[in-house]
Amino acid sequence: MLKKQPAGLVLWGAILFVAWNALLLFFFWTRPPPGGLGPAAPFADDPASLTREVIRLAQDAEVELERQRGLLQQIREHSALWSRRRAGPAAEATTGGPPARPSPTPAPAALPVLVIACDRSTVRRCLDKLLHYRPSAERFPIVVSQDCGHEETARVIASYGDAVVHIKQPDLGDLPVPPEHRKFQGYYKIARHYRWALSQIFRTFKYRAAVVVEDDLEVAPDFFEYFQATYPLLRADPSLWCVSAWHDNGKEQMVDAARPDLLYRTDFFPGLGWLLLAELWDELEPKWPRAFWDDWMRRPEQRRARACLRPEISRTLTFGRKGVSHGQFFDQHLKFIKLNQGFVPFSQLDLSYLQREAYDRDFPARVYAAPVLRVEDLQANRQRELGEVRVQYSSRDSFKAFAKALGVMDDLKSGVPRAGYRGIVSFLFRGRRVYLAPPEDWAGYDPSWS
């Protein structure tokens, strides 16, 4: 009765409360008065005993009334609890008192981590770190989607039992590709796997958001905290379309080790541990590419002037030199990326500076307030007293030349530099902050810069 009709139960409790009080009053009204006739008036000749009896009855009545009030309060509390459960976890959380920090939107019931796997038995390194740092199995379920049909990798994943969900991409055949792309067959299979796996997450499992990692990524101690804290920003700000744990220029000497809490907006899609919403998958799935899905994501027609969030210090590290890219960039760059080793309580920090209006006001103002310095002066470590400085480029060629000279990744995708925002790339060079930036009247990206 309580579970089916909580409102009705409260009503019946109220009726019972009123009825009991009415019975008590009736009892007192119909009780023979002192001095009544016959043996039913034992206190007729003893006024003191009569007084004591009246006091006792009044005390008993008060105790009973208090018990009935307690019963009614319990009925009301159970009714409220049931109503919250029917409304869902988010409503139940909001009625338990004020939250520790205000957030634009409630956190999802679960934020799964989708691990894209193939034929690396070293997926164990990835899974071990995820399970070690995961604060809650219910809040962060881990789904491993395996392609390739590699038996050894399948046994490794199965060895984790119920700690992970293991799904397998069923279509393992080769794909028809243009003759000039025969050597890129692997990239076609990866795109097919991503499409299948993301569809499982959002269509079959019905999750509303997911963090995607690959089987060659190791995560930082605050990996889950980072995504838990930035999820509300992604949900609330339509100018964002992803949150990434990766910093393309995150080499140890290029990041500020004293500021592991620092986050940025970036126009470049970083990948390598990224959060997306189901609504984005609804948008992307119908036009998902047959190959090279990450570069496809970086095109203007997909990005649509939206940005991602990324950290100063990466929360993922790739250890997979072997892959379809045959180690491209790994030996020269990827293996030098610094992985954050501490824990930043992002959920307790004010991240409102990352909202578009505030960021577009404050970040460019800081960049263009920095004095301009030539690359040669930076390399010679001159004018240290200037503190933060700006190196200005005006063309594709000058960007690539300056980036190469300063150790920044110099490739562009649809005109967007890695880790860049409004054309600005922020990094440390010999211990001081440098902004590699276009002129202040920058008019937007030129897709021909690639």
C-alpha positions in Angstrom: 0.0 0.0 0.0 2.9 2.4 0.9 4.6 1.9 -2.4 1.5 2.1 -4.6 -0.4 5.0 -3.0 1.9 7.1 -0.8 -0.4 10.1 -1.0 -3.4 8.1 0.0 -1.5 6.6 2.9 -0.8 10.1 4.3 -4.5 10.9 4.0 -5.5 7.7 5.9 -2.8 8.5 8.6 -4.3 12.0 9.0 -7.8 10.5 9.3 -6.5 8.1 11.9 -4.9 10.9 13.9 -8.1 13.0 13.9 -10.3 9.9 14.8 -8.1 8.9 17.7 -8.3 12.4 19.2 -12.0 12.4 18.8 -12.3 9.1 20.7 -10.2 10.5 23.5 -12.5 13.5 23.8 -15.5 11.2 23.7 -14.0 9.1 26.5 -13.7 12.2 28.7 -17.1 13.5 27.9 -18.9 10.2 28.6 -16.9 9.3 31.8 -19.2 9.4 34.9 -18.6 12.7 36.7 -17.3 12.8 40.3 -20.2 12.4 42.7 -22.1 10.2 40.3 -24.5 7.6 41.6 -23.7 4.1 42.8 -20.5 2.1 43.0 -19.2 3.5 39.6 -18.1 6.7 41.4 -15.2 5.5 43.6 -13.7 9.0 44.0 -16.9 10.7 45.1 -15.7 11.1 48.7 -12.0 11.5 47.9 -11.3 14.8 46.0 -7.5 14.2 46.2 -7.8 10.8 44.5 -10.0 12.4 41.9 -7.4 15.0 41.1 -4.6 12.5 40.8 -6.8 10.3 38.4 -7.6 13.3 36.2 -3.9 14.2 36.0 -3.0 10.6 35.2 -5.5 10.5 32.4 -4.3 13.8 31.0 -0.7 12.5 31.0 -1.7 9.3 29.3 -3.6 11.2 26.7 -0.6 13.5 26.0 1.7 10.5 25.6 -0.8 8.9 23.2 -1.1 12.1 21.2 2.7 12.3 20.9 2.9 8.7 19.7 0.2 9.5 17.0 2.1 12.6 15.9 5.3 10.5 15.5 3.4 7.9 13.5 2.0 10.6 11.2 5.5 12.1 10.7 6.9 8.7 9.7 4.1 8.3 7.2 4.9 11.7 5.7 8.7 10.9 5.5 8.1 7.5 3.8 5.8 9.2 1.4 8.4 11.8 0.5 11.1 9.2 0.0 8.9 7.2 -2.3 8.1 10.2 -4.3 11.9 11.0 -4.7 12.6 7.4 -5.8 9.9 7.7 -8.4 11.3 11.0 -9.6 14.8 9.4 -10.1 18.2 9.6 -8.5 18.8 13.3 -9.4 15.7 14.4 -7.6 16.6 12.2 -4.6 20.0 13.8 -4.4 18.6 17.4 -4.5 16.3 16.8 -1.5 19.1 15.6 0.8 20.4 19.1 1.5 22.4 21.7 -0.5 25.1 20.3 -2.9 28.8 20.7 -2.0 29.2 22.9 -5.1 26.6 24.3 -7.5 26.6 22.7 -10.9 24.7 23.7 -14.0 23.1 20.2 -14.3 22.9 17.0 -12.3 25.5 14.4 -13.0 24.3 11.4 -15.0 23.3 8.2 -13.2 26.4 6.5 -14.8 29.3 7.8 -16.8 30.7 4.7 -18.6 34.2 4.3 -19.8 34.3 2.7 -23.3 37.6 1.0 -23.9 38.3 0.4 -27.6 40.4 -2.8 -27.9 41.8 -5.0 -30.7 44.8 -7.2 -30.6 46.9 -5.7 -27.7 47.1 -8.1 -24.8 48.7 -5.1 -23.0 45.2 -3.9 -22.6 45.8 -5.2 -19.1 47.8 -2.1 -18.3 45.0 0.1 -19.3 42.3 -1.8 -17.4 44.4 -2.2 -14.3 44.8 1.6 -14.0 41.2 2.2 -14.7 40.1 -0.2 -12.0 42.7 1.0 -9.5 41.6 4.6 -9.8 37.9 4.1 -10.3 36.0 5.5 -7.3 32.7 3.7 -8.0 31.8 0.7 -10.1 28.2 1.9 -10.3 29.1 5.5 -11.3 31.8 4.5 -13.8 31.0 1.1 -15.4 33.7 -0.1 -17.8 32.7 -1.5 -21.2 35.5 -3.1 -23.3 34.6 -3.3 -27.0 36.9 -5.7 -28.8 37.5 -5.9 -32.5 39.9 -8.2 -34.5 39.0 -11.5 -32.8 42.4 -11.8 -31.1 42.1 -14.7 -28.7 44.9 -13.8 -26.3 43.5 -10.3 -25.9 40.0 -11.8 -25.4 41.4 -14.0 -22.6 43.0 -11.0 -20.9 39.7 -9.1 -20.9 37.7 -12.1 -19.8 40.0 -12.6 -16.8 38.5 -9.4 -15.2 35.2 -11.2 -14.8 32.3 -9.0 -13.7 34.6 -6.0 -13.2 34.2 -5.1 -16.8 31.6 -5.7 -19.6 33.1 -7.4 -22.6 31.5 -6.9 -26.0 32.8 -8.0 -29.3 32.4 -6.3 -32.7 30.8 -9.1 -34.9 31.9 -8.0 -38.3 35.6 -8.9 -38.7 35.9 -9.0 -42.5 37.9 -6.7 -44.7 36.2 -3.6 -46.1 36.2 -2.4 -49.7 38.6 0.5 -50.0 39.9 2.5 -53.0 43.0 1.0 -54.5 45.2 3.8 -53.3 44.0 3.1 -49.7 44.8 -0.6 -49.5 47.5 0.1 -47.0 45.0 2.0 -44.9 42.6 -1.0 -44.4 43.3 -0.7 -40.6 41.9 2.8 -40.5 38.7 1.7 -42.1 38.3 -1.1 -39.6 38.9 1.3 -36.7 36.2 3.7 -38.0 33.8 0.7 -38.3 34.6 -0.4 -34.8 34.1 3.0 -33.3 30.7 3.3 -35.0 29.6 -0.1 -33.7 30.9 0.4 -30.2 29.5 3.9 -29.7 26.1 2.7 -31.0 26.2 -0.1 -28.4 26.9 2.5 -25.7 24.2 4.9 -26.7 21.6 2.7 -28.5 21.8 -0.6 -26.7 23.0 0.3 -23.2 21.1 3.7 -23.4 23.8 5.7 -21.6 23.5 9.5 -21.9 27.3 10.2 -22.0 30.5 8.2 -22.2 34.3 8.6 -21.9 36.2 6.9 -24.7 39.7 5.5 -24.3 41.8 3.1 -26.4 43.6 0.0 -25.1 47.0 1.7 -25.2 46.2 4.5 -22.8 47.2 4.7 -19.1 45.1 7.1 -17.0 46.1 9.5 -14.2 44.9 9.2 -10.6 42.4 12.0 -11.1 41.1 10.8 -14.4 37.6 10.1 -13.1 37.5 13.2 -11.0 38.4 15.3 -14.1 35.5 14.0 -16.2 33.1 14.0 -13.3 33.7 17.7 -12.7 33.7 18.8 -16.4 30.6 16.8 -17.4 28.2 19.5 -16.1 30.1 22.2 -18.2 29.8 20.1 -21.3 26.1 19.5 -20.6 25.4 23.2 -20.0 27.5 24.9 -22.6 26.4 24.3 -26.3 29.6 25.9 -27.5 31.4 22.8 -26.2 31.2 19.4 -27.8 33.8 17.3 -25.9 36.1 17.1 -23.0 39.5 15.6 -23.5 42.1 14.3 -21.1 44.9 14.9 -23.6 47.3 17.8 -24.3 49.0 17.6 -27.6 51.9 19.8 -26.5 52.0 18.3 -23.0 55.7 17.4 -22.9 57.2 17.8 -19.4 59.3 20.8 -20.2 56.3 22.6 -21.9 53.7 22.4 -19.1 53.5 24.1 -15.7 54.0 21.4 -13.1 52.8 23.8 -10.5 49.4 24.2 -12.1 48.0 20.7 -12.6 44.5 22.3 -12.0 44.7 24.5 -15.1 42.3 23.8 -17.9 41.7 25.3 -21.3 39.3 25.5 -24.2 40.6 24.3 -27.5 39.3 24.4 -31.0 41.4 21.3 -31.9 39.7 17.9 -31.2 42.4 16.1 -29.1 40.8 12.6 -28.6 42.9 10.2 -26.6 40.5 9.9 -23.7 37.5 12.1 -24.4 33.9 12.6 -23.2 30.9 13.0 -25.5 27.2 13.2 -25.0 24.6 10.9 -26.6 23.2 14.0 -28.3 26.5 14.4 -30.2 26.4 10.8 -31.3 22.8 11.4 -32.6 24.4 14.1 -34.7 27.5 12.3 -35.9 26.3 8.7 -36.4 24.3 9.2 -39.6 27.3 10.7 -41.4 30.1 8.7 -39.6 33.1 8.4 -42.0 34.4 5.1 -43.4 38.0 5.9 -42.3 40.2 8.5 -40.5 37.4 9.3 -38.1 39.6 11.6 -35.9 40.7 13.9 -38.7 37.1 13.9 -39.9 36.0 15.2 -36.5 38.4 18.1 -37.0 36.7 19.4 -40.1 34.6 22.6 -39.9 31.4 20.9 -40.9 31.7 18.5 -37.8 33.2 20.9 -35.3 30.8 23.7 -36.2 32.8 26.3 -34.3 32.5 24.3 -31.1 35.4 23.7 -28.6 36.7 21.0 -26.3 38.1 21.3 -22.8 41.7 20.0 -22.3 44.1 20.1 -19.4 47.5 21.8 -18.9 48.9 18.4 -17.9 47.5 15.3 -19.6 45.4 12.8 -17.7 46.2 10.1 -20.3 49.4 8.7 -21.6 49.8 6.4 -24.6 52.1 3.5 -24.4 51.2 1.9 -27.7 54.0 2.3 -30.1 52.6 -0.6 -32.1 49.5 0.2 -34.2 48.1 1.0 -37.6 50.2 4.2 -37.7 53.4 2.0 -37.2 54.7 4.2 -34.5 54.2 7.6 -36.3 55.0 10.4 -33.9 55.5 8.0 -31.0 59.3 8.0 -30.8 59.6 11.7 -31.7 56.7 13.1 -29.6 54.1 10.9 -27.9 56.3 9.0 -25.5 57.5 12.4 -24.0 54.0 13.5 -22.9 53.8 14.0 -19.2 51.1 12.2 -17.3 49.7 13.9 -14.2 50.7 11.9 -11.0 48.8 13.8 -8.3 45.1 14.3 -7.6 43.3 17.6 -8.2 39.9 17.8 -6.6 38.2 19.4 -9.7 34.7 18.9 -8.2 35.6 21.4 -5.5 37.0 24.0 -7.8 35.2 26.9 -9.6 35.4 26.0 -13.3 33.1 28.8 -14.4 36.1 30.5 -16.1 35.8 27.9 -18.8 32.4 29.0 -19.9 32.5 30.6 -23.3 31.6 34.2 -22.3 34.1 34.4 -19.5 36.8 32.6 -21.4 36.5 34.6 -24.6 36.7 37.8 -22.5 39.6 36.9 -20.2 41.9 34.6 -22.2 42.5 36.8 -25.3 42.8 39.8 -23.1 45.7 38.1 -21.2 47.3 36.9 -24.4 47.3 40.3 -26.2 48.4 42.1 -23.1 51.7 40.1 -23.2 54.6 41.8 -24.9 55.7 40.5 -28.3 59.1 38.8 -28.4 61.0 37.4 -31.3 61.7 33.7 -31.5 65.5 34.4 -31.5 65.2 36.3 -28.3 63.3 33.5 -26.7 65.8 30.9 -27.8 68.6 33.1 -26.4 66.7 33.5 -23.1 66.7 37.3 -23.4 64.4 39.7 -21.6 63.4 37.4 -18.8 61.9 40.3 -16.9 59.0 40.4 -19.3 57.4 37.3 -17.9 54.6 36.0 -20.2 55.3 36.8 -23.8 53.7 36.5 -27.2 55.2 35.3 -30.4 53.1 36.5 -33.3 52.6 34.7 -36.6 50.7 35.9 -39.7 50.8 33.0 -42.1 50.8 29.3 -42.4 54.5 29.2 -43.1 55.4 31.5 -40.2 53.3 29.4 -37.8 55.0 26.2 -38.8 58.5 27.8 -38.6 57.9 29.3 -35.2 56.2 26.2 -33.8 59.1 24.0 -35.0 61.7 26.3 -33.5 59.9 26.3 -30.1 59.2 22.6 -30.0 55.4 22.9 -30.5 53.6 20.5 -32.8 53.5 22.3 -36.2 50.8 20.3 -38.0 47.4 21.9 -38.7 44.1 20.2 -39.3 41.6 22.3 -41.3 43.7 25.3 -40.3 43.5 24.6 -36.6 46.8 24.1 -34.6 47.0 21.4 -32.0 45.8 22.6 -28.6 45.0 26.0 -30.2 42.1 28.3 -29.3 41.2 31.2 -31.5 44.6 30.4 -33.2 46.5 30.8 -29.9 48.8 28.0 -28.6 49.8 28.3 -25.0 52.9 26.5 -23.6 56.1 26.9 -21.6 59.4 27.6 -23.2 62.5 27.5 -20.9 60.2 28.0 -17.9 58.1 31.0 -19.0 54.7 31.2 -20.5 54.6 31.8 -24.3 51.6 32.4 -26.5 52.1 31.6 -30.1 49.3 33.8 -31.5 47.9 35.4 -34.7 47.3 39.1 -34.9 44.7 40.5 -32.5 42.3 41.1 -35.4 42.3 37.4 -36.2 39.3 36.6 -38.4 39.0 32.9 -38.1 40.7 29.7 -39.3 41.6 29.1 -42.9 41.0 25.5 -43.8 43.6 25.6 -46.5 46.3 25.8 -43.8 47.0 22.1 -43.6 
